[in-house]
Each structure stands twice: as C-alpha cells, then as structure tokens.
C-alpha cells in the first residue's frame, strides 16, 4: 500500500489538473470526460517520470511532503498532457 497511495493521489490530482487546464484553455478542451482521462494518464506519467528522474518527494508514505509532491506532480502532469492533446487535436482538425 505504501507505493499505491501516491499513485492514487497522482491519478486523482491528474484528473483535477486536466479539468482545470481544460477550463482555462477553452480552445484545447477535450470535454469533461476527455480532460479527466488525459489528466489521469498525465498524472500517472508525471508522477512516475519525476520518480525516475530522482525527484521523488518523500518516502512514498503519508508524510505531508509526499502527499504534496504527489498532488503537484499529478496535477501538473495531468494539465500538461491535456493541453498537449488538445493542441494536437486542434491542429489535426484544422488540416482536415
């Protein structure tokens, strides 16, 4: 459970980050479901990438540093991936 909790936090905060980015970037939004899915994927990827780069925050337990790090990496990863997918989708629809 020690390694599962940060991942769950990253996925949830990724969904929130994806939806926040979608509400801020109206032209790139994928809709609520699309923003959530992209955010969940981005949240998981963002958290794992930071871990691989050695920027893991804390021990992966329930200390405040680990929780905040998981929320931040998940939210940012989710928002970034949602924005990237939205930009690509818009670029492709303009060419079609």
Contact map, one row per residue, 1 for C-alpha under 8 A:
111110000000000000000000000000000000000000000000000000000000000000000000000000000000000000000000
111111000000000000000000000000000000000000000000000000000001100000000000000000000000000000000000
111111100000000000000000000000000000000000000000000000000001100000000000000000000000000000000000
111111110000000000000000000000000000000000000000000000000000000000000000000000000000000000000000
111111111000000000000000000000000000000000000000000000000001100000000000000000000000000000000000
011111111100000000000000000000000000000000000000000000000001100001100100000000000000000000000000
001111111110000000000000000000000000000000010010000000000000000000000100000000000000000000000000
000111111111000000000000000000000000000000000000000000000000000000000000000000000000000000000000
000011111111100000000000000000000000000000000000000000000000000000100110010000000000000000000000
000001111111110000000000000000000000000100110010000000000000000000000111111000000000000000000000
000000111111111000000000000000000000001111110000000000000000000000000000010000000000000000000000
000000011111111100000000000000000000000100100000000000000000000000000000010000000000000000000000
000000001111111110000000000000000000001100100000000000000000000000000111011001000000000000000000
000000000111111111000000000000000001001111110000000000000000000000000010011111100000000000000000
000000000011111111100000000000000011111100100000000000000000000000000000001001000000000000000000
000000000001111111110000000000000001001000000000000000000000000000000000001001000000000000000000
000000000000111111111000000000000000001000000000000000000000000000000000011111100000000000000000
000000000000011111111100000000000011011100000000000000000000000000000000001001111110000000000000
000000000000001111111110000000010011001000000000000000000000000000000000000000100000000000000000
000000000000000111111111000000000000000000000000000000000000000000000000000000100000000000000000
000000000000000011111111100010000000000000000000000000000000000000000000000000110110000000000000
000000000000000001111111110111110010000000000000000000000000000000000000000000100110000000000000
000000000000000000111111110010000000000000000000000000000000000000000000000000000000000000000000
000000000000000000011111110000000000000000000000000000000000000000000000000000000000000000000000
000000000000000000001111111110000000000000000000000000000000000000000000000000000010000000000000
000000000000000000000111111110000000000000000000000000000000000000000000000000000000000000000000
000000000000000000000000111110000000000000000000000000000000000000000000000000000000010001000000
000000000000000000000100111111000000000000000000000000000000000000000000000000000010111011000000
000000000000000000001110111111100010000000000000000000000000000000000000000000000110010000000000
000000000000000000000100000111111110000000000000000000000000000000000000000000000100010000000000
000000000000000000000100000011111110000000000000000000000000000000000000000000000000000000000000
000000000000000000100100000001111111000000000000000000000000000000000000000000000000000000000000
000000000000000000000000000001111111100000000000000000000000000000000000000000000000000000000000
000000000000000000000000000001111111110000000000000000000000000000000000000000000000000000000000
000000000000001001100100000011111111111000000000000000000000000000000000000000000100000000000000
000000000000011101100000000000011111111100000000000000000000000000000000000000000000000000000000
000000000000001000000000000000001111111110000000000000000000000000000000000000000000000000000000
000000000000001001000000000000000111111111000000000000000000000000000000000001001100100000000000
000000000010111111100000000000000011111111100000000000000000000000000000001011101100000000000000
000000000111111001000000000000000001111111110000000000000000000000000000010001000000000000000000
000000000010010000000000000000000000111111111000000000000000000000000000000001001000000000000000
000000000010010000000000000000000000011111111100000000000000000000000000010011111100000000000000
000000000111111000000000000000000000001111111110000000000000000000000000111111000000000000000000
000000100110010000000000000000000000000111111111000000000000000000000000010011000000000000000000
000000000000000000000000000000000000000011111111100000000000000000000000000010000000000000000000
000000000000000000000000000000000000000001111111110000000000000000000000110111000000000000000000
000000100100000000000000000000000000000000111111111000000000000000000100110010000000000000000000
000000000000000000000000000000000000000000011111111100000000000000000000000000000000000000000000
000000000000000000000000000000000000000000001111111110000000000000000000000000000000000000000000
000000000000000000000000000000000000000000000111111111110000000000000000100000000000000000000000
000000000000000000000000000000000000000000000011111111110000000000000000000000000000000000000000
000000000000000000000000000000000000000000000001111111110000000000000000000000000000000000000000
000000000000000000000000000000000000000000000000111111110000000000000000000000000000000000000000
000000000000000000000000000000000000000000000000011111110000000000000000000000000000000000000000
000000000000000000000000000000000000000000000000011111111000000000000000000000000000000000000000
000000000000000000000000000000000000000000000000011111111110000000001000000000000000000000000000
000000000000000000000000000000000000000000000000000000111111000011001100000000000000000000000000
000000000000000000000000000000000000000000000000000000011111101011001000000000000000000000000000
000000000000000000000000000000000000000000000000000000011111101001000000000000000000000000000000
011011000000000000000000000000000000000000000000000000001111111001100000000000000000000000000000
011011000000000000000000000000000000000000000000000000000111111001100000000000000000000000000000
000000000000000000000000000000000000000000000000000000000001111101100000000000000000000000000000
000000000000000000000000000000000000000000000000000000000111111111100000000000000000000000000000
000000000000000000000000000000000000000000000000000000000000011111110000000000000000000000000000
000000000000000000000000000000000000000000000000000000001100001111111000000000000000000000000000
000001000000000000000000000000000000000000000000000000001111111111111100000000000000000000000000
000001001000000000000000000000000000000000000000000000000001111111111110000000000000000000000000
000000000000000000000000000000000000000000000000000000000000000111111111000000000000000000000000
000000000000000000000000000000000000000000000000000000011100000011111111100000000000000000000000
000001101100100000000000000000000000000000000010000000001000000001111111110000000000000000000000
000000001100110000000000000000000000000000000000000000000000000000111111111000000000000000000000
000000000100100000000000000000000000000000000000000000000000000000011111111100000000000000000000
000000000100000000000000000000000000000000100110010000000000000000001111111110000000000000000000
000000001111110010000000000000000000000101110110000000000000000000000111111111000000000000000000
000000000100111111000000000000000000001000100000000000000000000000000011111111100000000000000000
000000000000010010000000000000000000000000100100000000000000000000000001111111110000000000000000
000000000000010010000000000000000000001001111110000000000000000000000000111111111000000000000000
000000000000111111000000000000000000011111110100000000000000000000000000011111111100000000000000
000000000000010011111100000000000000001001000000000000000000000000000000001111111110000000000000
000000000000000001001000000000000000000001000000000000000000000000000000000111111111000000000000
000000000000000001000000000000000000011011000000000000000000000000000000000011111111100000000000
000000000000000001001100000011000010011001000000000000000000000000000000000001111111110000000000
000000000000000001001100100110000000000000000000000000000000000000000000000000111111111000000000
000000000000000000000000000000000000000000000000000000000000000000000000000000011111111100000000
000000000000000000000000000100000000010000000000000000000000000000000000000000001111111110000000
000000000000000000000000001111000000000000000000000000000000000000000000000000000111111111000000
000000000000000000000000000100000000000000000000000000000000000000000000000000000011111111100000
000000000000000000000000000000000000000000000000000000000000000000000000000000000001111111110000
000000000000000000000000000100000000000000000000000000000000000000000000000000000000111111111000
000000000000000000000000001100000000000000000000000000000000000000000000000000000000011111111100
000000000000000000000000000000000000000000000000000000000000000000000000000000000000001111111110
000000000000000000000000000000000000000000000000000000000000000000000000000000000000000111111111
000000000000000000000000000000000000000000000000000000000000000000000000000000000000000011111111
000000000000000000000000000000000000000000000000000000000000000000000000000000000000000001111111
000000000000000000000000000000000000000000000000000000000000000000000000000000000000000000111111
000000000000000000000000000000000000000000000000000000000000000000000000000000000000000000011111
